[in-house]
């Protein structure tokens, strides 16, 4: 019985791991397509990787199949799909004319994605499930991927210095303390008002009207919303800090003991 229990503990949950592996395959395919100069195909592959990344976590929670192995495997796969692949894509698509500055900006995207994933693994148990601390790596990858779709469909050429600035900004947002909506506290098994389904349908219709443009609009709106939320929190915290400082000074004299 003890031996059987040990074997069971060393096993893995197959279904969530299959979704994670599908995301890894999509990210690797995006990397290959980017190297071949098929940028639009690479962008769609990154979007597929993001969908699989959402599904593996949801499936694991619904089936109560969460495990340390699954969390570590997911992070390793995310590093390729949402760190290396989008960094190579944005470099080959927009940053090549900048030479050294271009590949350094792309490297920042990959390096900060690694730092973001490492920090998440350490802090995820203590974080507010409603918000991510820092821009999630899939969101950063989605902004790059959907921008590629928008530019390619509009037959516009990306401005290298603009995307240099965007790449640096995305890298900074990933390692910052800016809060971004997570939605992990949303329980799909609970009853919801009918308006919730209507909202989902409206979003789907909005995307399908013009996926090349509207996916980019949604990815950009998500990033901007997080920045605005961070600015709002900074403004709301400043009066509190001032009040606490003044109240502390009035309440007691300074102490020489630690």
C-alpha positions as a printed NumPy array, in Angstrom:
array([[  0.   ,   0.   ,   0.   ],
       [  2.836,   2.391,   0.855],
       [  4.549,   1.609,  -2.441],
       [  1.358,   2.187,  -4.402],
       [  0.839,   5.515,  -2.615],
       [  4.377,   6.616,  -3.5  ],
       [  3.842,   5.756,  -7.167],
       [  0.56 ,   7.673,  -7.19 ],
       [  2.224,  10.754,  -5.686],
       [  4.945,  10.648,  -8.351],
       [  2.423,  10.491, -11.189],
       [  1.215,  13.453, -13.229],
       [ -2.222,  14.689, -14.222],
       [ -2.487,  13.915, -17.921],
       [ -5.217,  16.275, -19.142],
       [ -3.796,  19.582, -17.847],
       [ -0.322,  18.503, -18.989],
       [ -1.67 ,  17.805, -22.49 ],
       [ -2.96 ,  21.381, -22.735],
       [  0.381,  22.666, -21.446],
       [  2.224,  20.577, -24.035],
       [ -0.081,  21.883, -26.772],
       [  0.844,  25.406, -25.684],
       [  4.532,  24.486, -25.821],
       [  4.09 ,  23.096, -29.337],
       [  2.31 ,  26.291, -30.432],
       [  5.059,  28.468, -28.973],
       [  7.781,  26.405, -30.642],
       [  5.919,  26.541, -33.95 ],
       [  5.657,  30.334, -33.57 ],
       [  9.417,  30.475, -33.108],
       [ 10.037,  28.414, -36.252],
       [  7.545,  30.472, -38.292],
       [  9.17 ,  33.737, -37.141],
       [ 12.617,  32.513, -38.189],
       [ 11.165,  31.594, -41.598],
       [  9.712,  35.092, -41.992],
       [  6.09 ,  33.931, -41.727],
       [  5.188,  36.536, -39.146],
       [  1.401,  36.35 , -39.369],
       [  1.468,  32.571, -38.896],
       [  3.814,  33.022, -35.936],
       [  1.364,  35.501, -34.393],
       [ -1.568,  33.097, -34.729],
       [  0.546,  30.34 , -33.158],
       [  1.265,  32.586, -30.147],
       [ -2.464,  33.281, -29.783],
       [ -3.096,  29.523, -29.83 ],
       [ -0.426,  29.095, -27.132],
       [ -2.195,  31.706, -24.981],
       [ -5.521,  29.886, -25.365],
       [ -3.943,  26.592, -24.297],
       [ -2.282,  28.377, -21.362],
       [ -5.676,  29.594, -20.164],
       [ -7.242,  26.164, -20.622],
       [ -4.593,  24.167, -18.755],
       [ -5.031,  26.235, -15.602],
       [ -8.83 ,  26.181, -15.793],
       [ -8.916,  22.437, -16.426],
       [ -6.541,  21.782, -13.534],
       [ -8.703,  23.822, -11.147],
       [-11.984,  22.294, -12.345],
       [-10.63 ,  18.742, -11.986],
       [ -8.741,  19.528,  -8.757],
       [ -5.646,  18.344, -10.616],
       [ -3.242,  21.078,  -9.539],
       [  0.261,  19.935,  -8.659],
       [  3.782,  21.296,  -8.156],
       [  4.901,  19.398, -11.247],
       [  2.177,  21.018, -13.335],
       [  3.085,  24.499, -12.083],
       [  6.789,  24.042, -12.862],
       [  6.104,  22.451, -16.248],
       [  3.749,  25.29 , -17.133],
       [  6.366,  27.922, -16.251],
       [  9.051,  26.223, -18.34 ],
       [  6.711,  26.025, -21.317],
       [  5.635,  29.646, -20.817],
       [  9.266,  30.745, -20.988],
       [  9.488,  29.479, -24.56 ],
       [  5.99 ,  30.433, -25.687],
       [  5.737,  33.865, -24.043],
       [  9.378,  34.776, -23.491],
       [ 11.664,  33.539, -26.254],
       [  9.153,  33.23 , -29.123],
       [  7.661,  36.761, -28.901],
       [ 11.129,  38.252, -28.353],
       [ 12.422,  36.613, -31.539],
       [  9.232,  37.576, -33.399],
       [  9.405,  41.281, -32.485],
       [ 13.123,  41.359, -33.297],
       [ 12.828,  39.791, -36.754],
       [  9.607,  41.662, -37.571],
       [ 10.472,  45.181, -36.386],
       [ 13.847,  45.557, -34.65 ],
       [ 16.39 ,  44.189, -37.138],
       [ 17.129,  47.66 , -38.648],
       [ 18.295,  48.849, -35.203],
       [ 21.071,  46.222, -35.155],
       [ 22.539,  45.934, -31.635],
       [ 19.877,  48.124, -30.   ],
       [ 17.214,  45.939, -31.612],
       [ 18.401,  42.611, -30.298],
       [ 19.107,  44.101, -26.871],
       [ 15.482,  45.284, -26.661],
       [ 14.313,  41.815, -27.701],
       [ 16.609,  40.282, -25.093],
       [ 15.02 ,  42.489, -22.433],
       [ 11.615,  41.03 , -23.343],
       [ 12.92 ,  37.465, -22.919],
       [ 14.922,  38.207, -19.743],
       [ 12.084,  40.06 , -18.007],
       [  9.68 ,  37.265, -18.949],
       [ 11.995,  34.837, -17.137],
       [ 12.136,  37.126, -14.091],
       [  8.357,  37.548, -14.151],
       [  7.773,  33.782, -14.217],
       [ 10.298,  33.152, -11.434],
       [  8.689,  35.813,  -9.235],
       [  5.233,  34.389,  -9.894],
       [  6.342,  30.896,  -8.845],
       [  7.651,  32.27 ,  -5.552],
       [  4.776,  34.638,  -4.736],
       [  1.662,  33.091,  -6.315],
       [  0.361,  31.607,  -3.045],
       [  0.381,  34.983,  -1.286],
       [ -0.946,  37.168,  -4.125],
       [ -4.463,  38.53 ,  -4.477],
       [ -6.189,  36.141,  -6.938],
       [ -7.983,  39.103,  -8.516],
       [ -4.777,  40.716,  -9.791],
       [ -1.382,  39.827, -11.207],
       [  1.645,  41.732,  -9.937],
       [  3.246,  42.916, -13.148],
       [  2.123,  42.304, -16.705],
       [  1.55 ,  38.554, -17.302],
       [  3.915,  37.087, -19.895],
       [  1.016,  35.841, -22.106],
       [ -0.398,  39.393, -22.215],
       [  2.961,  40.828, -23.301],
       [  3.219,  38.156, -25.995],
       [ -0.359,  38.859, -27.105],
       [  0.341,  42.556, -27.579],
       [  3.244,  41.696, -29.878],
       [  1.333,  38.956, -31.725],
       [ -1.836,  40.981, -32.277],
       [  0.222,  44.006, -33.375],
       [  1.845,  41.813, -36.024],
       [ -1.619,  40.738, -37.227],
       [ -2.814,  44.355, -37.332],
       [  0.226,  45.629, -39.232],
       [  0.331,  42.713, -41.663],
       [ -3.373,  43.008, -42.447],
       [ -3.074,  46.789, -42.915],
       [  0.07 ,  46.293, -45.035],
       [  1.97 ,  48.769, -42.872],
       [  5.641,  48.536, -41.958],
       [  6.485,  48.707, -38.242],
       [  8.499,  51.715, -37.078],
       [ 11.665,  50.23 , -35.506],
       [ 12.151,  52.888, -32.812],
       [  8.494,  52.76 , -31.838],
       [  8.728,  49.018, -31.278],
       [ 12.022,  49.463, -29.488],
       [ 10.159,  51.678, -27.   ],
       [  7.206,  49.255, -26.821],
       [  9.534,  46.296, -26.191],
       [ 11.331,  48.116, -23.365],
       [  7.981,  49.17 , -21.879],
       [  6.639,  45.599, -21.99 ],
       [  9.825,  44.317, -20.355],
       [  9.495,  46.875, -17.558],
       [  5.787,  46.184, -17.027],
       [  6.466,  42.46 , -16.583],
       [  8.851,  43.026, -13.658],
       [  6.986,  46.007, -12.179],
       [  4.468,  46.006,  -9.328],
       [  1.692,  47.355, -11.565],
       [ -1.535,  45.369, -10.943],
       [ -3.239,  43.667, -13.871],
       [ -6.635,  41.976, -13.819],
       [ -6.31 ,  38.206, -13.34 ],
       [ -9.852,  36.867, -13.036],
       [ -8.697,  33.739, -11.212],
       [-11.356,  34.285,  -8.559],
       [-14.107,  33.804, -11.161],
       [-15.811,  30.488, -10.434],
       [-17.171,  28.988, -13.666],
       [-19.219,  26.42 , -11.719],
       [-21.364,  29.024,  -9.949],
       [-24.584,  30.454, -11.304],
       [-24.195,  33.803, -13.053],
       [-26.674,  36.416, -14.304],
       [-27.783,  35.987, -17.906],
       [-26.095,  39.288, -18.745],
       [-22.723,  37.58 , -18.217],
       [-23.331,  35.274, -21.18 ],
       [-24.448,  38.258, -23.237],
       [-21.196,  40.065, -22.473],
       [-19.184,  37.037, -23.622],
       [-21.208,  36.897, -26.84 ],
       [-20.648,  40.612, -27.489],
       [-16.892,  40.184, -27.02 ],
       [-16.836,  37.212, -29.408],
       [-18.811,  39.138, -32.043],
       [-16.52 ,  42.149, -31.576],
       [-13.476,  39.968, -32.249],
       [-14.993,  38.176, -35.233],
       [-15.984,  41.444, -36.986],
       [-12.297,  42.209, -37.579],
       [ -9.969,  39.83 , -35.701],
       [ -6.778,  41.429, -37.046],
       [ -7.638,  44.826, -35.59 ],
       [ -9.926,  44.031, -32.662],
       [ -7.606,  41.484, -31.044],
       [ -4.936,  44.186, -31.035],
       [ -7.415,  46.657, -29.541],
       [ -8.275,  44.23 , -26.712],
       [ -4.611,  43.436, -25.957],
       [ -3.714,  47.134, -25.931],
       [ -6.748,  47.975, -23.767],
       [ -5.741,  45.304, -21.217],
       [ -2.243,  46.788, -20.894],
       [ -3.507,  50.371, -20.659],
       [ -6.139,  49.391, -18.068],
       [ -3.454,  47.88 , -15.855],
       [ -1.32 ,  51.005, -16.092],
       [ -4.293,  53.231, -15.227],
       [ -5.158,  50.955, -12.299],
       [ -1.596,  51.246, -11.039],
       [ -1.678,  55.045, -11.29 ],
       [ -4.997,  55.106,  -9.433],
       [ -3.557,  53.016,  -6.608],
       [ -0.514,  55.285,  -6.379],
       [ -2.733,  58.346,  -6.05 ],
       [ -4.964,  56.701,  -3.438],
       [ -1.967,  55.536,  -1.377],
       [ -0.3  ,  58.942,  -1.123],
       [ -2.865,  60.573,   1.225],
       [ -2.891,  57.449,   3.389],
       [  0.881,  57.563,   3.718],
       [  0.753,  61.24 ,   4.667],
       [ -2.003,  60.721,   7.209],
       [ -0.279,  57.757,   8.828],
       [  2.956,  59.695,   9.066],
       [  1.311,  62.7  ,  10.717],
       [ -0.806,  60.577,  13.037],
       [  2.234,  58.617,  14.083],
       [  4.124,  61.784,  14.884],
       [  1.264,  63.125,  16.999],
       [  0.521,  59.931,  18.864],
       [  3.855,  59.107,  20.455],
       [  7.359,  60.537,  20.863],
       [ 10.226,  58.828,  19.027],
       [ 11.769,  55.839,  20.745],
       [ 15.467,  55.016,  20.976],
       [ 14.826,  51.279,  21.184],
       [ 14.475,  48.988,  18.159]])
